[in-house]
Amino acid sequence: MNDKQSVGLKRNTIDKYYTKSEIVNLCLSEIKKYIDISSNDLIIEPSAGNGSFIQAINELSNYCLFYDIEPENIKIIKQDYLKLDYKELVYLFSKIHIIGNPPFGRQSSLAIKFIKKSCEFCSSLSFILPKSFKKDSLKKIFPLNFHLLLEIDIPKHSFLVENVEYDVPCILQIWEKRDYSREIIEKLQPNSFIFVKKTENPHISFRRVGYTAGTIDTNIEDKSIQSHYFIKFTNTGNIDKNIKNLQNIQFNHNNTVGPRSISKQELIKEFNMIL
């Protein structure tokens, strides 16, 4: 894994995260189940770091390229992947598979850039990504002709920082390019409630980010507009019952790397099942 923006208390520092060998083997085992890679296909690892993926990837094909902006292995080519000119590679190989563990960046900004670059020319894309990519909003980054074949959680403490085990909440996603578009998930609409401004007399506030994300409160006055949604019920005859029922919802806080957050679509999905 290449440089990554740290999370939590170390958010303003840059650390080197490396993938443990057993995690590399786990990922490659899953990739082989879902992606047909022939010995004549090209495999690219775009941010090879210290080369933890090299041996396993070399077993899949006769043609492999390993790039990194700061190589730490003689088998890695010094290359800014985001500036890679891939025209000749596309001409030489009918299939190109991208495998690896890209830099994440703050709010996944670098991971998004690596995905967009890869999808310009690859046949398949298999990346270790932040758990925030479980969210539908981040899956939209992939072009519609890319289909998600597998999404699994990466075990805890799968990485090394200065040879010390380190935990970053991550997943493995395997995407394949096809000649037809994947199904678009319909955007949910609120049922029996609406989102309003704090000044529009909401019935409840909903904490959308932070350790207490998912908390509902009728005390609106002291709530920040940056960290809360404000909601007004349209079925006003059942306000107390609505609040009581909604307070029992258990939101999944495990879909992010940094601060816990709940999107409007996640909220609507849970609220609609109750209201």
C-alpha positions in Angstrom: 0.0 0.0 0.0 1.3 3.5 -0.8 1.0 6.6 1.3 -2.3 7.0 3.0 -3.9 9.9 4.8 -4.2 8.7 8.4 -7.5 8.6 10.2 -8.6 9.6 13.7 -6.0 11.4 15.8 -3.3 11.1 13.1 -5.4 12.6 10.4 -2.9 15.3 9.6 0.1 13.0 9.1 1.1 10.7 6.2 2.0 7.1 7.1 3.2 4.2 5.0 0.7 1.3 5.4 1.6 -2.1 4.1 -0.6 -5.1 3.5 0.3 -8.2 5.5 1.2 -11.2 3.3 -1.8 -13.3 4.5 -4.2 -10.6 3.5 -2.5 -10.4 0.1 -3.1 -14.1 -0.3 -6.7 -13.8 0.9 -7.4 -11.1 -1.7 -5.7 -12.9 -4.6 -7.6 -16.1 -3.7 -10.9 -14.2 -4.0 -9.8 -12.5 -7.2 -9.0 -15.9 -8.9 -12.6 -17.1 -8.0 -14.3 -14.2 -9.8 -12.0 -12.9 -12.5 -10.7 -15.0 -15.4 -7.1 -14.0 -15.8 -5.1 -15.7 -18.6 -1.3 -15.9 -18.7 -1.3 -13.4 -21.6 -3.4 -10.7 -19.8 -1.6 -7.7 -18.3 -1.9 -7.1 -14.6 -1.1 -3.7 -13.2 -0.6 -2.8 -9.5 -0.8 1.0 -9.5 0.6 1.7 -6.0 2.9 -1.1 -5.2 4.7 0.4 -2.2 7.2 -2.1 -0.8 6.0 -4.9 -3.2 3.8 -6.9 -0.9 1.6 -7.9 -3.8 4.3 -8.7 -6.3 4.9 -12.4 -5.7 1.2 -13.3 -5.7 0.4 -11.2 -8.7 3.3 -12.6 -10.7 1.8 -16.1 -10.3 -1.3 -15.0 -12.2 0.2 -13.8 -15.5 3.3 -13.6 -17.6 2.8 -9.9 -17.9 2.8 -7.7 -14.8 3.6 -4.1 -14.2 4.2 -2.6 -10.7 4.1 1.2 -10.3 4.7 3.6 -7.4 5.5 7.2 -7.1 8.1 6.3 -4.5 9.2 2.7 -5.2 10.7 0.6 -2.4 11.4 -2.5 -4.5 13.6 -2.9 -7.5 10.8 -4.6 -9.4 8.6 -1.5 -9.1 8.7 1.2 -11.8 8.7 4.8 -10.6 5.5 6.2 -12.1 2.7 8.6 -11.0 -0.2 6.3 -11.9 -2.6 9.1 -12.3 -0.4 10.5 -15.1 0.1 7.1 -16.8 -0.1 7.1 -20.6 -1.8 3.7 -21.2 -2.4 3.9 -25.0 0.3 1.5 -25.9 -0.7 -1.0 -23.2 -4.3 -1.0 -24.5 -2.9 -1.7 -28.0 -0.7 -4.6 -26.8 -3.2 -6.3 -24.4 -6.8 -7.3 -25.0 -7.4 -7.5 -21.2 -5.8 -5.4 -18.4 -6.5 -6.2 -14.8 -5.9 -3.7 -12.0 -5.1 -5.2 -8.6 -3.9 -3.6 -5.4 -4.3 -1.3 -2.5 -4.4 2.3 -3.6 -3.8 5.4 -1.5 -7.0 6.5 0.2 -6.4 10.2 0.8 -8.6 12.4 2.9 -12.3 11.4 2.5 -11.1 8.8 -0.1 -10.1 11.5 -2.5 -7.0 9.6 -3.8 -8.8 6.3 -4.0 -11.5 7.9 -6.1 -8.8 9.2 -8.5 -7.2 5.8 -8.8 -10.6 4.2 -9.5 -11.5 6.7 -12.2 -8.1 6.4 -13.9 -8.3 2.6 -13.9 -11.8 2.4 -15.3 -10.6 4.4 -18.3 -8.9 1.3 -19.7 -9.1 -1.8 -17.4 -11.1 -5.0 -17.9 -11.4 -5.6 -14.1 -10.5 -3.7 -11.0 -9.8 -5.4 -7.6 -9.0 -2.9 -4.8 -8.7 -2.8 -1.1 -10.8 0.3 -0.2 -12.1 2.2 2.8 -15.3 0.7 4.2 -17.1 3.9 3.1 -17.1 2.3 -0.3 -19.9 0.1 0.9 -22.1 3.2 0.6 -24.1 3.4 -2.7 -23.0 7.0 -3.1 -19.4 5.9 -3.6 -20.3 3.0 -5.8 -21.6 5.6 -8.2 -18.0 6.6 -9.0 -17.7 3.4 -11.0 -19.0 3.7 -14.6 -22.3 1.9 -15.2 -20.6 -0.8 -17.3 -18.6 -2.0 -14.3 -20.3 -4.6 -12.2 -19.5 -5.4 -8.6 -18.8 -9.1 -8.3 -17.6 -9.3 -4.7 -17.5 -7.1 -1.6 -16.0 -8.5 1.6 -14.6 -7.0 4.9 -10.9 -7.2 5.3 -9.9 -8.7 8.7 -8.8 -6.4 11.5 -5.1 -5.5 11.9 -4.4 -6.4 8.3 -1.8 -3.7 7.8 1.7 -2.9 9.0 3.1 0.6 9.9 6.8 0.4 10.7 6.4 -3.3 11.2 3.6 -2.9 13.8 0.1 -4.2 13.2 -2.3 -1.5 12.3 -6.1 -1.5 11.9 -7.9 0.4 9.2 -11.5 -0.6 8.4 -11.4 -1.8 4.8 -13.1 -4.0 2.3 -12.1 -5.8 -0.9 -14.2 -5.0 -3.9 -13.9 -6.8 -7.2 -15.4 -5.0 -10.3 -15.6 -6.3 -13.9 -16.2 -4.4 -17.1 -19.1 -5.7 -19.2 -20.8 -4.7 -22.4 -24.1 -3.7 -20.6 -24.9 -1.4 -17.7 -25.6 -2.5 -14.2 -28.9 -1.8 -12.6 -29.3 1.6 -11.1 -30.5 1.7 -7.5 -33.6 4.0 -7.3 -33.2 7.0 -5.1 -35.4 6.7 -2.1 -38.0 9.4 -1.2 -39.1 10.1 2.4 -42.4 8.6 3.5 -44.4 10.6 6.1 -41.6 13.0 6.8 -39.5 15.8 5.1 -36.1 17.3 5.7 -36.4 21.0 6.7 -34.1 23.8 7.8 -33.5 24.3 11.5 -35.5 27.5 11.3 -38.6 25.7 9.8 -39.9 24.3 13.1 -38.6 20.7 12.8 -40.1 18.0 15.1 -36.7 16.3 15.6 -33.0 16.6 15.0 -31.0 13.6 13.8 -27.3 13.4 14.5 -25.8 12.5 11.1 -22.0 12.4 12.0 -19.8 11.7 14.9 -19.7 9.1 17.7 -23.4 9.6 18.5 -24.5 9.5 14.9 -28.1 8.2 14.7 -29.3 10.0 17.9 -32.8 11.6 17.7 -33.7 14.5 19.9 -36.7 16.9 20.2 -34.5 19.6 21.7 -33.6 21.4 18.5 -32.2 24.7 19.8 -28.6 23.6 20.7 -28.1 21.4 17.6 -25.5 22.2 15.0 -26.7 22.5 11.3 -23.3 21.0 10.3 -23.8 17.8 12.1 -27.6 17.3 12.1 -30.5 16.7 9.8 -33.7 18.4 10.8 -37.0 16.6 10.2 -40.7 17.4 10.2 -43.3 14.7 10.2 -46.2 14.9 7.7 -48.4 12.5 9.7 -48.6 14.9 12.7 -51.2 12.9 14.5 -48.5 10.3 15.5 -45.5 12.4 16.4 -44.9 10.9 19.9 -45.3 7.4 18.5 -43.0 8.2 15.5 -40.3 9.4 17.8 -40.5 6.4 20.1 -40.3 4.0 17.2 -37.5 5.8 15.4 -35.4 5.8 18.6 -35.2 2.0 18.4 -33.4 2.0 15.0 -29.9 0.6 15.1 -27.8 2.2 12.4 -24.7 0.4 11.0 -21.8 2.7 11.8 -19.3 0.3 10.2 -19.3 1.7 6.7 -16.7 4.4 7.2 -13.0 4.7 7.9 -13.1 8.1 9.7 -15.9 9.7 11.7 -19.1 7.7 11.8 -21.7 9.2 9.4 -25.2 8.4 8.1 -26.3 9.6 4.7 -29.8 10.8 3.9 -30.5 7.7 1.8 -29.5 5.5 4.8 -31.8 7.5 7.1 -34.7 7.4 4.6 -34.4 3.6 4.2 -34.6 3.0 7.9 -37.3 5.6 8.6 -39.5 4.4 5.7 -39.7 0.9 7.2 -41.2 2.4 10.4 -43.3 5.4 9.4 
